[in-house]
Amino acid sequence: MQQIIGGKWRIIILWAIGNDVNRFGMLQRAIPGITKKMLTTELRALEEAGLISRTVFPVVPPRVEYAVTPLGETLRPALEALDLWGETHVLPNREASESAVVG
């Protein structure tokens, strides 16, 4: 399991694609700090694991879109639970510490 969705970026990428951020450029803009090389590597790993699919459209210039597969969709409840946990525990703590620094 850790090998499939572990690391810094895979869960973030999977979450973004599941929320209709489905083009390479969109993903790059939605995920600050990720390099093109790392995004490419992680997309390939997620595709190889069967969690996302990649569709290439035969147009010029080529257009590629990513989508969460049915297998990837089975992770949605876990990702939503992580998101809720972060909103409940991490964001309030971050906001409180930022207020203490500013105030």
MMTF fields as JSON, N, C-alpha, C and O atoms, coordinates in Angstrom:
{
  "mmtfVersion": "1.0.0",
  "mmtfProducer": "UNKNOWN",
  "numBonds": 411,
  "numAtoms": 412,
  "numGroups": 103,
  "numChains": 1,
  "numModels": 1,
  "chainsPerModel": [1],
  "groupsPerChain": [103],
  "chainIdList": ["A"],
  "bondAtomList": [4, 2, 8, 6, 12, 10, 16, 14, 20, 18, 24, 22, 28, 26, 32, 30, 36, 34, 40, 38, 44, 42, 48, 46, 52, 50, 56, 54, 60, 58, 64, 62, 68, 66, 72, 70, 76, 74, 80, 78, 84, 82, 88, 86, 92, 90, 96, 94, 100, 98, 104, 102, 108, 106, 112, 110, 116, 114, 120, 118, 124, 122, 128, 126, 132, 130, 136, 134, 140, 138, 144, 142, 148, 146, 152, 150, 156, 154, 160, 158, 164, 162, 168, 166, 172, 170, 176, 174, 180, 178, 184, 182, 188, 186, 192, 190, 196, 194, 200, 198, 204, 202, 208, 206, 212, 210, 216, 214, 220, 218, 224, 222, 228, 226, 232, 230, 236, 234, 240, 238, 244, 242, 248, 246, 252, 250, 256, 254, 260, 258, 264, 262, 268, 266, 272, 270, 276, 274, 280, 278, 284, 282, 288, 286, 292, 290, 296, 294, 300, 298, 304, 302, 308, 306, 312, 310, 316, 314, 320, 318, 324, 322, 328, 326, 332, 330, 336, 334, 340, 338, 344, 342, 348, 346, 352, 350, 356, 354, 360, 358, 364, 362, 368, 366, 372, 370, 376, 374, 380, 378, 384, 382, 388, 386, 392, 390, 396, 394, 400, 398, 404, 402, 408, 406],
  "bondOrderList": [1, 1, 1, 1, 1, 1, 1, 1, 1, 1, 1, 1, 1, 1, 1, 1, 1, 1, 1, 1, 1, 1, 1, 1, 1, 1, 1, 1, 1, 1, 1, 1, 1, 1, 1, 1, 1, 1, 1, 1, 1, 1, 1, 1, 1, 1, 1, 1, 1, 1, 1, 1, 1, 1, 1, 1, 1, 1, 1, 1, 1, 1, 1, 1, 1, 1, 1, 1, 1, 1, 1, 1, 1, 1, 1, 1, 1, 1, 1, 1, 1, 1, 1, 1, 1, 1, 1, 1, 1, 1, 1, 1, 1, 1, 1, 1, 1, 1, 1, 1, 1, 1],
  "groupList": [{"groupName": "MET", "atomNameList": ["N", "CA", "C", "O"], "elementList": ["N", "C", "C", "O"], "formalChargeList": [0, 0, 0, 0], "bondAtomList": [1, 0, 2, 1, 3, 2], "bondOrderList": [1, 1, 2], "singleLetterCode": "M", "chemCompType": "L-PEPTIDE LINKING"}, {"groupName": "GLN", "atomNameList": ["N", "CA", "C", "O"], "elementList": ["N", "C", "C", "O"], "formalChargeList": [0, 0, 0, 0], "bondAtomList": [1, 0, 2, 1, 3, 2], "bondOrderList": [1, 1, 2], "singleLetterCode": "Q", "chemCompType": "L-PEPTIDE LINKING"}, {"groupName": "ILE", "atomNameList": ["N", "CA", "C", "O"], "elementList": ["N", "C", "C", "O"], "formalChargeList": [0, 0, 0, 0], "bondAtomList": [1, 0, 2, 1, 3, 2], "bondOrderList": [1, 1, 2], "singleLetterCode": "I", "chemCompType": "L-PEPTIDE LINKING"}, {"groupName": "GLY", "atomNameList": ["N", "CA", "C", "O"], "elementList": ["N", "C", "C", "O"], "formalChargeList": [0, 0, 0, 0], "bondAtomList": [1, 0, 2, 1, 3, 2], "bondOrderList": [1, 1, 2], "singleLetterCode": "G", "chemCompType": "PEPTIDE LINKING"}, {"groupName": "LYS", "atomNameList": ["N", "CA", "C", "O"], "elementList": ["N", "C", "C", "O"], "formalChargeList": [0, 0, 0, 0], "bondAtomList": [1, 0, 2, 1, 3, 2], "bondOrderList": [1, 1, 2], "singleLetterCode": "K", "chemCompType": "L-PEPTIDE LINKING"}, {"groupName": "TRP", "atomNameList": ["N", "CA", "C", "O"], "elementList": ["N", "C", "C", "O"], "formalChargeList": [0, 0, 0, 0], "bondAtomList": [1, 0, 2, 1, 3, 2], "bondOrderList": [1, 1, 2], "singleLetterCode": "W", "chemCompType": "L-PEPTIDE LINKING"}, {"groupName": "ARG", "atomNameList": ["N", "CA", "C", "O"], "elementList": ["N", "C", "C", "O"], "formalChargeList": [0, 0, 0, 0], "bondAtomList": [1, 0, 2, 1, 3, 2], "bondOrderList": [1, 1, 2], "singleLetterCode": "R", "chemCompType": "L-PEPTIDE LINKING"}, {"groupName": "LEU", "atomNameList": ["N", "CA", "C", "O"], "elementList": ["N", "C", "C", "O"], "formalChargeList": [0, 0, 0, 0], "bondAtomList": [1, 0, 2, 1, 3, 2], "bondOrderList": [1, 1, 2], "singleLetterCode": "L", "chemCompType": "L-PEPTIDE LINKING"}, {"groupName": "ALA", "atomNameList": ["N", "CA", "C", "O"], "elementList": ["N", "C", "C", "O"], "formalChargeList": [0, 0, 0, 0], "bondAtomList": [1, 0, 2, 1, 3, 2], "bondOrderList": [1, 1, 2], "singleLetterCode": "A", "chemCompType": "L-PEPTIDE LINKING"}, {"groupName": "ASN", "atomNameList": ["N", "CA", "C", "O"], "elementList": ["N", "C", "C", "O"], "formalChargeList": [0, 0, 0, 0], "bondAtomList": [1, 0, 2, 1, 3, 2], "bondOrderList": [1, 1, 2], "singleLetterCode": "N", "chemCompType": "L-PEPTIDE LINKING"}, {"groupName": "ASP", "atomNameList": ["N", "CA", "C", "O"], "elementList": ["N", "C", "C", "O"], "formalChargeList": [0, 0, 0, 0], "bondAtomList": [1, 0, 2, 1, 3, 2], "bondOrderList": [1, 1, 2], "singleLetterCode": "D", "chemCompType": "L-PEPTIDE LINKING"}, {"groupName": "VAL", "atomNameList": ["N", "CA", "C", "O"], "elementList": ["N", "C", "C", "O"], "formalChargeList": [0, 0, 0, 0], "bondAtomList": [1, 0, 2, 1, 3, 2], "bondOrderList": [1, 1, 2], "singleLetterCode": "V", "chemCompType": "L-PEPTIDE LINKING"}, {"groupName": "PHE", "atomNameList": ["N", "CA", "C", "O"], "elementList": ["N", "C", "C", "O"], "formalChargeList": [0, 0, 0, 0], "bondAtomList": [1, 0, 2, 1, 3, 2], "bondOrderList": [1, 1, 2], "singleLetterCode": "F", "chemCompType": "L-PEPTIDE LINKING"}, {"groupName": "PRO", "atomNameList": ["N", "CA", "C", "O"], "elementList": ["N", "C", "C", "O"], "formalChargeList": [0, 0, 0, 0], "bondAtomList": [1, 0, 2, 1, 3, 2], "bondOrderList": [1, 1, 2], "singleLetterCode": "P", "chemCompType": "L-PEPTIDE LINKING"}, {"groupName": "THR", "atomNameList": ["N", "CA", "C", "O"], "elementList": ["N", "C", "C", "O"], "formalChargeList": [0, 0, 0, 0], "bondAtomList": [1, 0, 2, 1, 3, 2], "bondOrderList": [1, 1, 2], "singleLetterCode": "T", "chemCompType": "L-PEPTIDE LINKING"}, {"groupName": "GLU", "atomNameList": ["N", "CA", "C", "O"], "elementList": ["N", "C", "C", "O"], "formalChargeList": [0, 0, 0, 0], "bondAtomList": [1, 0, 2, 1, 3, 2], "bondOrderList": [1, 1, 2], "singleLetterCode": "E", "chemCompType": "L-PEPTIDE LINKING"}, {"groupName": "SER", "atomNameList": ["N", "CA", "C", "O"], "elementList": ["N", "C", "C", "O"], "formalChargeList": [0, 0, 0, 0], "bondAtomList": [1, 0, 2, 1, 3, 2], "bondOrderList": [1, 1, 2], "singleLetterCode": "S", "chemCompType": "L-PEPTIDE LINKING"}, {"groupName": "TYR", "atomNameList": ["N", "CA", "C", "O"], "elementList": ["N", "C", "C", "O"], "formalChargeList": [0, 0, 0, 0], "bondAtomList": [1, 0, 2, 1, 3, 2], "bondOrderList": [1, 1, 2], "singleLetterCode": "Y", "chemCompType": "L-PEPTIDE LINKING"}, {"groupName": "HIS", "atomNameList": ["N", "CA", "C", "O"], "elementList": ["N", "C", "C", "O"], "formalChargeList": [0, 0, 0, 0], "bondAtomList": [1, 0, 2, 1, 3, 2], "bondOrderList": [1, 1, 2], "singleLetterCode": "H", "chemCompType": "L-PEPTIDE LINKING"}],
  "groupTypeList": [0, 1, 1, 2, 2, 3, 3, 4, 5, 6, 2, 2, 2, 7, 5, 8, 2, 3, 9, 10, 11, 9, 6, 12, 3, 0, 7, 1, 6, 8, 2, 13, 3, 2, 14, 4, 4, 0, 7, 14, 14, 15, 7, 6, 8, 7, 15, 15, 8, 3, 7, 2, 16, 6, 14, 11, 12, 13, 11, 11, 13, 13, 6, 11, 15, 17, 8, 11, 14, 13, 7, 3, 15, 14, 7, 6, 13, 8, 7, 15, 8, 7, 10, 7, 5, 3, 15, 14, 18, 11, 7, 13, 9, 6, 15, 8, 16, 15, 16, 8, 11, 11, 3],
  "groupIdList": [1, 2, 3, 4, 5, 6, 7, 8, 9, 10, 11, 12, 13, 14, 15, 16, 17, 18, 19, 20, 21, 22, 23, 24, 25, 26, 27, 28, 29, 30, 31, 32, 33, 34, 35, 36, 37, 38, 39, 40, 41, 42, 43, 44, 45, 46, 47, 48, 49, 50, 51, 52, 53, 54, 55, 56, 57, 58, 59, 60, 61, 62, 63, 64, 65, 66, 67, 68, 69, 70, 71, 72, 73, 74, 75, 76, 77, 78, 79, 80, 81, 82, 83, 84, 85, 86, 87, 88, 89, 90, 91, 92, 93, 94, 95, 96, 97, 98, 99, 100, 101, 102, 103],
  "secStructList": [7, 2, 2, 2, 2, 7, 1, 1, 1, 2, 2, 2, 2, 2, 2, 2, 2, 2, 6, 6, 7, 7, 1, 2, 2, 2, 2, 2, 2, 2, 1, 6, 6, 7, 7, 2, 2, 2, 2, 2, 2, 2, 2, 2, 2, 2, 2, 2, 6, 6, 1, 3, 3, 3, 3, 3, 3, 7, 1, 1, 1, 7, 3, 3, 3, 3, 3, 3, 7, 2, 2, 2, 2, 6, 6, 2, 2, 2, 2, 2, 2, 2, 2, 2, 2, 0, 0, 0, 0, 0, 2, 2, 2, 2, 2, 2, 2, 2, 2, 2, 2, 2, 7],
  "xCoordList": [0.816, 0.0, 0.863, 0.645, 1.837, 2.72, 3.451, 3.694, 3.8, 4.505, 3.602, 4.089, 2.315, 1.389, 1.017, 1.054, 0.661, 0.231, 1.14, 0.8, 2.289, 3.216, 3.942, 3.779, 4.726, 5.498, 4.774, 3.645, 5.447, 4.957, 3.822, 2.958, 3.803, 2.937, 1.745, 0.744, 1.808, 0.794, -0.614, -1.551, -0.785, -2.134, -2.659, -3.84, -1.786, -2.183, -2.602, -3.61, -1.832, -2.143, -3.464, -4.317, -3.626, -4.85, -6.065, -7.114, -5.924, -7.003, -7.352, -8.526, -6.326, -6.556, -7.27, -8.236, -6.805, -7.436, -8.879, -9.764, -9.112, -10.471, -11.389, -12.61, -10.806, -11.586, -11.475, -11.465, -11.391, -11.438, -10.256, -10.381, -9.129, -7.894, -7.206, -6.42, -7.518, -7.196, -6.18, -5.925, -5.601, -4.59, -3.255, -3.223, -2.16, -0.831, -0.593, -0.161, -0.867, -0.65, -1.508, -1.059, -2.741, -3.64, -3.085, -3.123, -2.563, -1.994, -0.785, -0.628, 0.064, 1.241, 0.847, 1.454, -0.156, -0.611, -1.298, -1.199, -1.982, -2.734, -1.839, -2.233, -0.632, 0.264, 1.561, 2.523, 1.595, 2.805, 4.004, 3.888, 5.134, 6.367, 6.727, 7.854, 5.818, 6.14, 6.801, 6.363, 7.858, 8.542, 7.864, 7.121, 8.128, 7.568, 8.024, 7.234, 9.303, 9.843, 9.163, 8.789, 9.007, 8.378, 6.913, 6.423, 6.21, 4.811, 4.687, 3.82, 5.541, 5.534, 5.802, 5.102, 6.806, 7.16, 6.005, 5.678, 5.395, 4.308, 3.048, 2.348, 2.757, 1.614, 1.816, 0.884, 3.015, 3.294, 3.139, 2.6, 3.609, 3.495, 2.032, 1.629, 1.238, -0.187, -0.924, -1.836, -0.512, -1.12, -0.726, -1.563, 0.532, 1.011, 0.309, 0.047, 0.003, -0.688, -2.172, -2.868, -2.661, -4.065, -4.994, -6.211, -4.432, -5.266, -5.764, -6.792, -5.038, -5.486, -5.339, -4.579, -6.084, -5.944, -5.481, -5.698, -4.85, -4.309, -4.902, -4.775, -5.55, -6.144, -5.455, -5.403, -4.922, -4.27, -5.24, -5.701, -5.55, -6.456, -5.642, -4.655, -6.045, -5.275, -5.51, -6.118, -5.022, -5.129, -3.743, -2.826, -3.607, -2.335, -2.569, -3.44, -1.85, -0.888, -1.608, -2.792, -0.894, -1.529, -2.13, -1.557, -3.278, -3.95, -4.047, -4.47, -3.657, -3.693, -4.552, -4.414, -5.432, -6.246, -6.11, -5.979, -6.143, -6.05, -7.387, -8.114, -7.705, -8.942, -8.673, -7.81, -9.415, -9.31, -10.056, -11.184, -9.438, -10.052, -11.016, -11.025, -11.82, -12.672, -11.866, -12.316, -10.678, -9.824, -9.406, -9.434, -9.025, -8.655, -9.81, -9.61, -11.024, -12.219, -12.428, -13.013, -11.957, -12.117, -11.314, -11.563, -10.356, -9.574, -10.267, -9.853, -11.307, -11.96, -12.391, -12.128, -13.041, -13.421, -12.211, -12.294, -11.106, -9.906, -9.345, -8.925, -9.335, -8.837, -9.731, -9.243, -11.045, -11.973, -11.788, -11.873, -11.534, -11.297, -10.009, -9.97, -8.968, -7.723, -7.948, -7.422, -8.726, -9.028, -9.774, -9.437, -10.768, -11.534, -10.639, -10.738, -9.772, -8.856, -7.956, -7.745, -7.429, -6.576, -7.31, -6.773, -8.545, -9.343, -9.653, -9.719, -9.842, -10.204, -9.002, -9.105, -7.872, -6.738, -5.55, -4.911, -5.254, -4.061, -4.34, -3.601, -5.384, -5.668, -5.917, -5.372, -6.719, -6.898, -5.577, -5.341, -4.726, -3.433, -2.539, -1.846, -2.55, -1.741, -2.231, -1.425, -3.544, -4.104, -3.797, -3.504, -3.865, -3.577, -2.107, -1.803, -1.207, 0.217, 0.542, 1.407, -0.124, 0.095, -0.438, 0.166, -1.56, -2.123, -1.185, -1.009, -0.584, 0.328, 1.56, 2.075, 2.042, 3.214, 2.868, 3.634, 1.706, 1.289, 0.88, 1.261, 0.091, -0.457, 0.519, 0.235],
  "yCoordList": [-1.188, 0.0, 1.257, 2.162, 1.314, 2.474, 2.696, 3.84, 1.631, 1.763, 2.357, 3.009, 2.139, 2.6, 4.061, 4.827, 4.474, 5.86, 6.622, 7.722, 6.048, 6.719, 7.86, 8.094, 8.548, 9.656, 10.981, 11.041, 12.02, 13.368, 13.772, 14.555, 13.254, 13.823, 12.97, 13.528, 11.671, 10.807, 11.042, 11.095, 11.182, 11.413, 12.761, 12.894, 13.753, 15.089, 15.037, 15.631, 14.328, 14.198, 13.461, 13.887, 12.367, 11.575, 12.406, 12.345, 13.173, 14.038, 15.081, 15.33, 15.686, 16.723, 16.146, 16.732, 15.009, 14.394, 14.012, 14.163, 13.528, 13.179, 14.381, 14.232, 15.575, 16.815, 17.61, 18.841, 16.899, 17.462, 18.339, 19.181, 18.157, 18.787, 17.688, 16.906, 17.639, 16.443, 16.629, 15.688, 17.81, 18.039, 18.325, 18.803, 18.034, 18.174, 19.6, 19.789, 20.579, 21.97, 22.38, 23.112, 21.903, 22.195, 21.604, 22.235, 20.37, 19.717, 20.492, 20.686, 20.931, 21.706, 22.983, 23.336, 23.661, 24.893, 24.607, 25.404, 23.487, 23.15, 22.619, 22.619, 22.166, 21.559, 22.367, 22.025, 23.422, 24.248, 23.441, 22.634, 23.67, 23.03, 21.749, 21.275, 21.169, 19.939, 20.296, 21.211, 19.564, 19.8, 19.006, 18.061, 19.4, 18.658, 17.206, 16.291, 17.004, 15.643, 14.803, 13.656, 15.368, 14.632, 14.355, 13.258, 15.328, 15.115, 14.0, 13.135, 14.017, 12.959, 11.597, 10.627, 11.524, 10.259, 9.738, 8.553, 10.613, 10.196, 9.82, 8.879, 10.544, 10.176, 8.792, 7.988, 8.508, 7.174, 6.082, 5.012, 6.351, 5.36, 5.11, 3.965, 6.177, 6.014, 5.277, 4.49, 5.546, 4.841, 3.364, 2.49, 3.094, 1.708, 0.935, -0.259, 1.612, 0.973, 0.777, 0.099, 1.377, 1.219, 2.195, 2.011, 3.247, 4.201, 5.341, 5.95, 5.634, 6.648, 6.09, 5.152, 6.69, 6.334, 7.581, 8.709, 7.353, 8.437, 8.291, 7.237, 9.343, 9.324, 10.375, 11.55, 9.939, 10.847, 11.094, 10.152, 12.361, 12.724, 13.042, 13.773, 12.502, 12.681, 14.051, 14.153, 15.08, 16.436, 17.066, 16.558, 18.175, 18.893, 20.232, 20.974, 20.588, 19.752, 18.657, 18.788, 17.581, 16.464, 16.921, 17.75, 16.369, 16.674, 15.386, 14.35, 15.459, 14.292, 14.648, 15.723, 13.734, 13.916, 12.699, 11.567, 12.963, 11.908, 11.783, 12.764, 10.562, 10.311, 9.24, 8.38, 9.306, 8.286, 7.053, 7.155, 5.902, 4.638, 4.155, 4.699, 3.142, 2.576, 2.108, 2.257, 1.543, 1.145, 2.377, 2.35, 3.443, 4.681, 5.276, 5.856, 5.133, 5.649, 4.969, 5.559, 3.733, 3.046, 3.724, 3.485, 4.567, 5.321, 6.614, 7.238, 7.024, 8.303, 8.43, 9.474, 7.423, 7.585, 7.848, 8.652, 7.18, 7.401, 8.802, 9.461, 9.262, 10.604, 11.676, 12.684, 11.452, 12.406, 12.453, 13.519, 11.29, 11.25, 12.003, 12.724, 11.848, 12.596, 14.095, 14.89, 14.479, 15.887, 16.462, 17.544, 15.752, 16.198, 16.3, 17.26, 15.32, 15.347, 16.583, 17.265, 16.868, 18.042, 19.334, 20.231, 19.428, 20.637, 20.793, 21.909, 19.677, 19.714, 19.961, 20.706, 19.346, 19.371, 20.213, 20.877, 20.195, 20.887, 22.357, 23.217, 22.666, 24.063, 24.943, 26.045, 24.508, 25.365, 25.631, 26.745, 24.619, 24.802, 25.747, 26.58, 25.624, 26.497, 27.935, 28.855, 28.134, 29.472, 30.084, 31.275, 29.277, 29.777, 30.188, 31.23, 29.39, 29.735, 30.948, 31.742, 31.112, 32.29, 33.534, 34.601, 33.42, 34.558, 34.991, 36.182, 34.003, 34.317, 35.05, 35.934, 34.693, 35.352, 36.762, 37.696, 36.92, 38.23, 39.148, 40.318, 38.607, 39.434, 39.592, 40.258],
  "zCoordList": [0.0, 0.0, 0.0, -0.805, 0.896, 0.986, -0.333, -0.717, -1.024, -2.298, -3.38, -4.303, -3.273, -4.307, -4.113, -5.077, -2.902, -2.694, -1.742, -1.306, -1.416, -0.514, -1.198, -2.396, -0.438, -0.973, -0.801, -0.315, -1.208, -0.973, -1.902, -1.508, -3.133, -4.154, -4.584, -5.035, -4.467, -5.094, -4.587, -5.383, -3.296, -2.763, -3.243, -3.565, -3.291, -3.755, -5.221, -5.603, -6.036, -7.461, -7.645, -8.424, -6.933, -7.03, -6.603, -7.244, -5.534, -5.059, -6.123, -6.395, -6.721, -7.74, -8.955, -9.443, -9.444, -10.617, -10.295, -11.136, -9.104, -8.682, -8.568, -8.518, -8.527, -8.446, -9.738, -9.723, -10.851, -12.207, -12.598, -13.487, -11.957, -12.419, -13.229, -12.694, -14.547, -15.313, -16.439, -17.191, -16.569, -17.602, -16.92, -15.786, -17.608, -17.03, -16.522, -15.384, -17.343, -16.954, -15.769, -14.887, -15.756, -14.634, -13.342, -12.286, -13.449, -12.274, -11.761, -10.555, -12.683, -12.273, -11.533, -10.522, -12.035, -11.384, -10.044, -9.111, -9.954, -8.739, -7.621, -6.455, -7.976, -6.992, -6.952, -7.641, -6.161, -6.09, -5.593, -4.671, -6.209, -5.755, -6.473, -6.333, -7.236, -7.947, -9.276, -9.973, -9.618, -10.882, -11.989, -11.723, -13.239, -14.377, -14.345, -14.58, -14.053, -14.021, -12.934, -13.178, -11.748, -10.648, -10.962, -10.692, -11.525, -11.881, -12.904, -12.782, -13.9, -14.925, -14.297, -14.588, -13.443, -12.784, -11.94, -11.992, -11.171, -10.282, -11.063, -10.689, -12.139, -12.98, -13.575, -13.605, -14.047, -14.604, -13.551, -13.836, -12.34, -11.263, -10.902, -10.694, -10.828, -10.518, -11.634, -11.381, -12.869, -14.001, -13.974, -14.201, -13.701, -13.636, -12.524, -12.666, -11.418, -10.295, -10.58, -9.825, -11.682, -12.044, -11.349, -11.37, -10.724, -9.999, -10.876, -10.581, -11.956, -12.913, -14.32, -14.562, -15.238, -16.657, -17.401, -16.959, -18.522, -19.347, -20.736, -21.36, -21.226, -22.559, -23.408, -23.043, -24.554, -25.493, -26.636, -27.28, -26.89, -27.965, -29.218, -29.142, -30.367, -31.607, -32.255, -33.321, -31.599, -32.124, -32.099, -31.454, -32.806, -32.808, -32.141, -32.597, -31.096, -30.375, -29.588, -29.28, -29.264, -28.549, -27.219, -26.512, -26.903, -25.639, -24.836, -25.35, -23.581, -22.697, -21.487, -20.904, -21.126, -19.934, -19.035, -19.499, -17.747, -16.742, -16.035, -15.875, -15.611, -14.875, -13.824, -14.0, -12.75, -11.706, -12.191, -12.673, -12.066, -12.477, -11.384, -10.279, -11.693, -10.642, -9.419, -8.283, -9.658, -8.535, -7.732, -6.501, -8.408, -7.734, -6.952, -5.885, -7.481, -6.795, -5.449, -4.541, -5.313, -4.028, -2.923, -1.741, -3.297, -2.306, -1.88, -0.903, -2.593, -2.298, -0.831, -0.232, -0.213, 1.2, 2.107, 3.035, 1.841, 2.656, 2.43, 3.381, 1.175, 0.872, 1.485, 1.995, 1.432, 2.043, 3.56, 4.17, 4.161, 5.609, 5.955, 6.952, 5.154, 5.383, 5.227, 6.006, 4.224, 4.006, 5.215, 5.696, 5.696, 6.859, 8.092, 8.856, 8.285, 9.418, 9.339, 10.342, 8.152, 7.979, 8.267, 8.916, 7.781, 8.03, 9.516, 10.031, 10.194, 11.606, 12.512, 13.487, 12.201, 13.122, 12.66, 13.476, 11.389, 10.918, 10.652, 11.133, 9.898, 9.554, 10.774, 10.834, 11.752, 12.938, 13.668, 14.136, 13.765, 14.431, 13.643, 14.228, 12.323, 11.477, 11.592, 11.724, 11.544, 11.652, 13.027, 13.124, 14.074, 15.422, 15.538, 16.119, 15.0, 15.1, 14.231, 14.599, 13.096, 12.25, 12.943, 12.838, 13.651, 14.375, 15.496, 15.751, 16.164, 17.268, 16.764, 17.448, 15.574, 15.004, 14.561, 14.796, 13.915, 13.406, 14.55, 14.581, 15.503, 16.579, 17.661, 18.656]
}
